[in-house]
Amino acid sequence: MFWLSLLGGIYFIIVGISGKGRAYRSKMGTPLSGKEAKTVKIIYLSVGIVLLIIAVFSGIEIFSGV
């Protein structure tokens, strides 16, 4: 759980900051409008932060031996 959430969180934050990827294109392959792209960016960053928080708590649990 620790490694998956850590890698997933890093991936989502990188994609959210860079603004590249399949989520930034419509089904027809055209780029999203500014408002839609901003919404996708916020979602990617928030999911990445949540996954990093999960990684922190999982890491504490694993490495502390609780």
Backbone atoms as SQL, in Angstrom:
CREATE TABLE atoms (id INTEGER PRIMARY KEY, chain TEXT, resi INTEGER, resn TEXT, atom TEXT, x REAL, y REAL, z REAL);
INSERT INTO atoms VALUES
  (1, 'A', 1, 'MET', 'N', 0.823, -1.191, 0.000),
  (2, 'A', 1, 'MET', 'CA', 0.000, 0.000, 0.000),
  (3, 'A', 1, 'MET', 'C', 0.870, 1.260, 0.000),
  (4, 'A', 2, 'PHE', 'N', 1.960, 1.201, 0.756),
  (5, 'A', 2, 'PHE', 'CA', 2.843, 2.360, 0.851),
  (6, 'A', 2, 'PHE', 'C', 3.433, 2.706, -0.510),
  (7, 'A', 3, 'TRP', 'N', 3.994, 1.720, -1.180),
  (8, 'A', 3, 'TRP', 'CA', 4.669, 1.993, -2.456),
  (9, 'A', 3, 'TRP', 'C', 3.680, 2.405, -3.538),
  (10, 'A', 4, 'LEU', 'N', 2.535, 1.761, -3.585),
  (11, 'A', 4, 'LEU', 'CA', 1.537, 2.105, -4.604),
  (12, 'A', 4, 'LEU', 'C', 1.004, 3.520, -4.411),
  (13, 'A', 5, 'SER', 'N', 0.709, 3.880, -3.186),
  (14, 'A', 5, 'SER', 'CA', 0.193, 5.232, -2.951),
  (15, 'A', 5, 'SER', 'C', 1.275, 6.282, -3.157),
  (16, 'A', 6, 'LEU', 'N', 2.525, 5.957, -2.825),
  (17, 'A', 6, 'LEU', 'CA', 3.613, 6.901, -3.051),
  (18, 'A', 6, 'LEU', 'C', 3.830, 7.133, -4.545),
  (19, 'A', 7, 'LEU', 'N', 3.923, 6.066, -5.306),
  (20, 'A', 7, 'LEU', 'CA', 4.119, 6.198, -6.757),
  (21, 'A', 7, 'LEU', 'C', 2.913, 6.852, -7.431),
  (22, 'A', 8, 'GLY', 'N', 1.718, 6.476, -7.011),
  (23, 'A', 8, 'GLY', 'CA', 0.515, 7.083, -7.579),
  (24, 'A', 8, 'GLY', 'C', 0.422, 8.565, -7.274),
  (25, 'A', 9, 'GLY', 'N', 0.739, 8.942, -6.043),
  (26, 'A', 9, 'GLY', 'CA', 0.704, 10.353, -5.663),
  (27, 'A', 9, 'GLY', 'C', 1.704, 11.178, -6.450),
  (28, 'A', 10, 'ILE', 'N', 2.914, 10.652, -6.602),
  (29, 'A', 10, 'ILE', 'CA', 3.933, 11.361, -7.382),
  (30, 'A', 10, 'ILE', 'C', 3.496, 11.498, -8.827),
  (31, 'A', 11, 'TYR', 'N', 2.942, 10.429, -9.398),
  (32, 'A', 11, 'TYR', 'CA', 2.492, 10.463, -10.791),
  (33, 'A', 11, 'TYR', 'C', 1.392, 11.509, -10.992),
  (34, 'A', 12, 'PHE', 'N', 0.397, 11.500, -10.114),
  (35, 'A', 12, 'PHE', 'CA', -0.712, 12.439, -10.262),
  (36, 'A', 12, 'PHE', 'C', -0.252, 13.878, -10.112),
  (37, 'A', 13, 'ILE', 'N', 0.668, 14.135, -9.211),
  (38, 'A', 13, 'ILE', 'CA', 1.162, 15.504, -9.035),
  (39, 'A', 13, 'ILE', 'C', 1.973, 15.940, -10.255),
  (40, 'A', 14, 'ILE', 'N', 2.815, 15.059, -10.791),
  (41, 'A', 14, 'ILE', 'CA', 3.607, 15.415, -11.981),
  (42, 'A', 14, 'ILE', 'C', 2.698, 15.694, -13.168),
  (43, 'A', 15, 'VAL', 'N', 1.704, 14.839, -13.389),
  (44, 'A', 15, 'VAL', 'CA', 0.783, 15.049, -14.515),
  (45, 'A', 15, 'VAL', 'C', -0.050, 16.306, -14.292),
  (46, 'A', 16, 'GLY', 'N', -0.458, 16.559, -13.060),
  (47, 'A', 16, 'GLY', 'CA', -1.242, 17.758, -12.767),
  (48, 'A', 16, 'GLY', 'C', -0.451, 19.032, -13.007),
  (49, 'A', 17, 'ILE', 'N', 0.819, 19.035, -12.643),
  (50, 'A', 17, 'ILE', 'CA', 1.646, 20.224, -12.839),
  (51, 'A', 17, 'ILE', 'C', 2.015, 20.409, -14.305),
  (52, 'A', 18, 'SER', 'N', 2.360, 19.301, -14.975),
  (53, 'A', 18, 'SER', 'CA', 2.804, 19.421, -16.372),
  (54, 'A', 18, 'SER', 'C', 1.654, 19.725, -17.330),
  (55, 'A', 19, 'GLY', 'N', 0.458, 19.268, -17.006),
  (56, 'A', 19, 'GLY', 'CA', -0.692, 19.545, -17.864),
  (57, 'A', 19, 'GLY', 'C', -0.722, 18.704, -19.132),
  (58, 'A', 20, 'LYS', 'N', -0.052, 17.584, -19.106),
  (59, 'A', 20, 'LYS', 'CA', -0.039, 16.705, -20.274),
  (60, 'A', 20, 'LYS', 'C', -0.677, 15.373, -19.883),
  (61, 'A', 21, 'GLY', 'N', -1.186, 14.687, -20.850),
  (62, 'A', 21, 'GLY', 'CA', -1.797, 13.393, -20.590),
  (63, 'A', 21, 'GLY', 'C', -3.157, 13.279, -21.253),
  (64, 'A', 22, 'ARG', 'N', -3.716, 12.086, -21.162),
  (65, 'A', 22, 'ARG', 'CA', -4.995, 11.821, -21.817),
  (66, 'A', 22, 'ARG', 'C', -6.152, 12.575, -21.178),
  (67, 'A', 23, 'ALA', 'N', -6.038, 12.896, -19.907),
  (68, 'A', 23, 'ALA', 'CA', -7.131, 13.592, -19.221),
  (69, 'A', 23, 'ALA', 'C', -7.279, 15.028, -19.704),
  (70, 'A', 24, 'TYR', 'N', -6.264, 15.572, -20.331),
  (71, 'A', 24, 'TYR', 'CA', -6.316, 16.956, -20.809),
  (72, 'A', 24, 'TYR', 'C', -6.811, 17.038, -22.250),
  (73, 'A', 25, 'ARG', 'N', -7.335, 15.955, -22.782),
  (74, 'A', 25, 'ARG', 'CA', -7.893, 15.949, -24.137),
  (75, 'A', 25, 'ARG', 'C', -9.313, 15.417, -24.088),
  (76, 'A', 26, 'SER', 'N', -10.147, 15.914, -24.996),
  (77, 'A', 26, 'SER', 'CA', -11.524, 15.420, -25.061),
  (78, 'A', 26, 'SER', 'C', -11.541, 14.065, -25.757),
  (79, 'A', 27, 'LYS', 'N', -12.708, 13.477, -25.870),
  (80, 'A', 27, 'LYS', 'CA', -12.827, 12.180, -26.534),
  (81, 'A', 27, 'LYS', 'C', -12.458, 12.270, -28.009),
  (82, 'A', 28, 'MET', 'N', -12.630, 13.429, -28.587),
  (83, 'A', 28, 'MET', 'CA', -12.308, 13.614, -30.010),
  (84, 'A', 28, 'MET', 'C', -10.821, 13.907, -30.221),
  (85, 'A', 29, 'GLY', 'N', -10.078, 14.101, -29.146),
  (86, 'A', 29, 'GLY', 'CA', -8.653, 14.349, -29.259),
  (87, 'A', 29, 'GLY', 'C', -8.263, 15.812, -29.259),
  (88, 'A', 30, 'THR', 'N', -9.243, 16.688, -29.122),
  (89, 'A', 30, 'THR', 'CA', -8.941, 18.120, -29.086),
  (90, 'A', 30, 'THR', 'C', -8.622, 18.542, -27.657),
  (91, 'A', 31, 'PRO', 'N', -7.792, 19.542, -27.472),
  (92, 'A', 31, 'PRO', 'CA', -7.486, 20.012, -26.111),
  (93, 'A', 31, 'PRO', 'C', -8.720, 20.572, -25.411),
  (94, 'A', 32, 'LEU', 'N', -8.735, 20.468, -24.102),
  (95, 'A', 32, 'LEU', 'CA', -9.852, 20.989, -23.321),
  (96, 'A', 32, 'LEU', 'C', -9.795, 22.505, -23.268),
  (97, 'A', 33, 'SER', 'N', -10.931, 23.098, -22.954),
  (98, 'A', 33, 'SER', 'CA', -10.961, 24.545, -22.784),
  (99, 'A', 33, 'SER', 'C', -10.233, 24.915, -21.489),
  (100, 'A', 34, 'GLY', 'N', -9.996, 26.190, -21.284),
  (101, 'A', 34, 'GLY', 'CA', -9.252, 26.644, -20.119),
  (102, 'A', 34, 'GLY', 'C', -9.890, 26.262, -18.796),
  (103, 'A', 35, 'LYS', 'N', -11.210, 26.420, -18.708),
  (104, 'A', 35, 'LYS', 'CA', -11.918, 26.100, -17.466),
  (105, 'A', 35, 'LYS', 'C', -11.883, 24.597, -17.190),
  (106, 'A', 36, 'GLU', 'N', -12.089, 23.795, -18.219),
  (107, 'A', 36, 'GLU', 'CA', -12.061, 22.349, -18.050),
  (108, 'A', 36, 'GLU', 'C', -10.662, 21.857, -17.688),
  (109, 'A', 37, 'ALA', 'N', -9.642, 22.425, -18.311),
  (110, 'A', 37, 'ALA', 'CA', -8.265, 22.036, -18.013),
  (111, 'A', 37, 'ALA', 'C', -7.901, 22.404, -16.581),
  (112, 'A', 38, 'LYS', 'N', -8.391, 23.544, -16.108),
  (113, 'A', 38, 'LYS', 'CA', -8.122, 23.958, -14.730),
  (114, 'A', 38, 'LYS', 'C', -8.783, 22.992, -13.754),
  (115, 'A', 39, 'THR', 'N', -10.001, 22.549, -14.070),
  (116, 'A', 39, 'THR', 'CA', -10.701, 21.591, -13.223),
  (117, 'A', 39, 'THR', 'C', -9.946, 20.268, -13.157),
  (118, 'A', 40, 'VAL', 'N', -9.472, 19.793, -14.302),
  (119, 'A', 40, 'VAL', 'CA', -8.703, 18.549, -14.338),
  (120, 'A', 40, 'VAL', 'C', -7.414, 18.699, -13.533),
  (121, 'A', 41, 'LYS', 'N', -6.765, 19.838, -13.653),
  (122, 'A', 41, 'LYS', 'CA', -5.527, 20.084, -12.909),
  (123, 'A', 41, 'LYS', 'C', -5.772, 20.046, -11.405),
  (124, 'A', 42, 'ILE', 'N', -6.853, 20.672, -10.950),
  (125, 'A', 42, 'ILE', 'CA', -7.183, 20.684, -9.522),
  (126, 'A', 42, 'ILE', 'C', -7.483, 19.272, -9.035),
  (127, 'A', 43, 'ILE', 'N', -8.204, 18.501, -9.827),
  (128, 'A', 43, 'ILE', 'CA', -8.532, 17.126, -9.444),
  (129, 'A', 43, 'ILE', 'C', -7.269, 16.283, -9.352),
  (130, 'A', 44, 'TYR', 'N', -6.393, 16.391, -10.348),
  (131, 'A', 44, 'TYR', 'CA', -5.146, 15.616, -10.331),
  (132, 'A', 44, 'TYR', 'C', -4.291, 15.983, -9.127),
  (133, 'A', 45, 'LEU', 'N', -4.160, 17.263, -8.829),
  (134, 'A', 45, 'LEU', 'CA', -3.337, 17.679, -7.694),
  (135, 'A', 45, 'LEU', 'C', -3.946, 17.237, -6.367),
  (136, 'A', 46, 'SER', 'N', -5.255, 17.332, -6.234),
  (137, 'A', 46, 'SER', 'CA', -5.884, 16.931, -4.973),
  (138, 'A', 46, 'SER', 'C', -5.784, 15.420, -4.757),
  (139, 'A', 47, 'VAL', 'N', -5.968, 14.631, -5.803),
  (140, 'A', 47, 'VAL', 'CA', -5.828, 13.179, -5.676),
  (141, 'A', 47, 'VAL', 'C', -4.380, 12.815, -5.344),
  (142, 'A', 48, 'GLY', 'N', -3.425, 13.509, -5.968),
  (143, 'A', 48, 'GLY', 'CA', -2.013, 13.261, -5.671),
  (144, 'A', 48, 'GLY', 'C', -1.677, 13.570, -4.223),
  (145, 'A', 49, 'ILE', 'N', -2.201, 14.667, -3.695),
  (146, 'A', 49, 'ILE', 'CA', -1.945, 15.028, -2.296),
  (147, 'A', 49, 'ILE', 'C', -2.559, 14.007, -1.349),
  (148, 'A', 50, 'VAL', 'N', -3.771, 13.561, -1.648),
  (149, 'A', 50, 'VAL', 'CA', -4.415, 12.554, -0.800),
  (150, 'A', 50, 'VAL', 'C', -3.617, 11.260, -0.808),
  (151, 'A', 51, 'LEU', 'N', -3.136, 10.848, -1.979),
  (152, 'A', 51, 'LEU', 'CA', -2.335, 9.624, -2.052),
  (153, 'A', 51, 'LEU', 'C', -1.013, 9.768, -1.292),
  (154, 'A', 52, 'LEU', 'N', -0.403, 10.941, -1.326),
  (155, 'A', 52, 'LEU', 'CA', 0.828, 11.144, -0.561),
  (156, 'A', 52, 'LEU', 'C', 0.553, 11.120, 0.944),
  (157, 'A', 53, 'ILE', 'N', -0.584, 11.635, 1.366),
  (158, 'A', 53, 'ILE', 'CA', -0.950, 11.560, 2.783),
  (159, 'A', 53, 'ILE', 'C', -1.144, 10.107, 3.201),
  (160, 'A', 54, 'ILE', 'N', -1.801, 9.326, 2.355),
  (161, 'A', 54, 'ILE', 'CA', -1.970, 7.901, 2.636),
  (162, 'A', 54, 'ILE', 'C', -0.616, 7.212, 2.705),
  (163, 'A', 55, 'ALA', 'N', 0.306, 7.583, 1.811),
  (164, 'A', 55, 'ALA', 'CA', 1.642, 6.996, 1.825),
  (165, 'A', 55, 'ALA', 'C', 2.379, 7.325, 3.117),
  (166, 'A', 56, 'VAL', 'N', 2.216, 8.540, 3.608),
  (167, 'A', 56, 'VAL', 'CA', 2.875, 8.916, 4.865),
  (168, 'A', 56, 'VAL', 'C', 2.356, 8.058, 6.017),
  (169, 'A', 57, 'PHE', 'N', 1.047, 7.923, 6.137),
  (170, 'A', 57, 'PHE', 'CA', 0.499, 7.128, 7.232),
  (171, 'A', 57, 'PHE', 'C', 0.828, 5.650, 7.082),
  (172, 'A', 58, 'SER', 'N', 0.820, 5.140, 5.862),
  (173, 'A', 58, 'SER', 'CA', 1.184, 3.741, 5.641),
  (174, 'A', 58, 'SER', 'C', 2.666, 3.523, 5.948),
  (175, 'A', 59, 'GLY', 'N', 3.505, 4.467, 5.561),
  (176, 'A', 59, 'GLY', 'CA', 4.935, 4.360, 5.841),
  (177, 'A', 59, 'GLY', 'C', 5.222, 4.383, 7.327),
  (178, 'A', 60, 'ILE', 'N', 4.524, 5.243, 8.063),
  (179, 'A', 60, 'ILE', 'CA', 4.697, 5.279, 9.515),
  (180, 'A', 60, 'ILE', 'C', 4.301, 3.945, 10.126),
  (181, 'A', 61, 'GLU', 'N', 3.198, 3.393, 9.648),
  (182, 'A', 61, 'GLU', 'CA', 2.728, 2.113, 10.177),
  (183, 'A', 61, 'GLU', 'C', 3.708, 0.973, 9.858),
  (184, 'A', 62, 'ILE', 'N', 4.235, 0.965, 8.641),
  (185, 'A', 62, 'ILE', 'CA', 5.157, -0.102, 8.229),
  (186, 'A', 62, 'ILE', 'C', 6.490, 0.017, 8.948),
  (187, 'A', 63, 'PHE', 'N', 7.061, 1.198, 8.936),
  (188, 'A', 63, 'PHE', 'CA', 8.427, 1.357, 9.430),
  (189, 'A', 63, 'PHE', 'C', 8.513, 1.497, 10.952),
  (190, 'A', 64, 'SER', 'N', 7.409, 1.762, 11.616),
  (191, 'A', 64, 'SER', 'CA', 7.452, 1.845, 13.073),
  (192, 'A', 64, 'SER', 'C', 7.211, 0.487, 13.712),
  (193, 'A', 65, 'GLY', 'N', 6.697, -0.462, 12.929),
  (194, 'A', 65, 'GLY', 'CA', 6.461, -1.805, 13.458),
  (195, 'A', 65, 'GLY', 'C', 5.208, -1.945, 14.288),
  (196, 'A', 66, 'VAL', 'N', 4.249, -1.054, 14.083),
  (197, 'A', 66, 'VAL', 'CA', 3.003, -1.101, 14.857),
  (198, 'A', 66, 'VAL', 'C', 2.105, -2.177, 14.340);
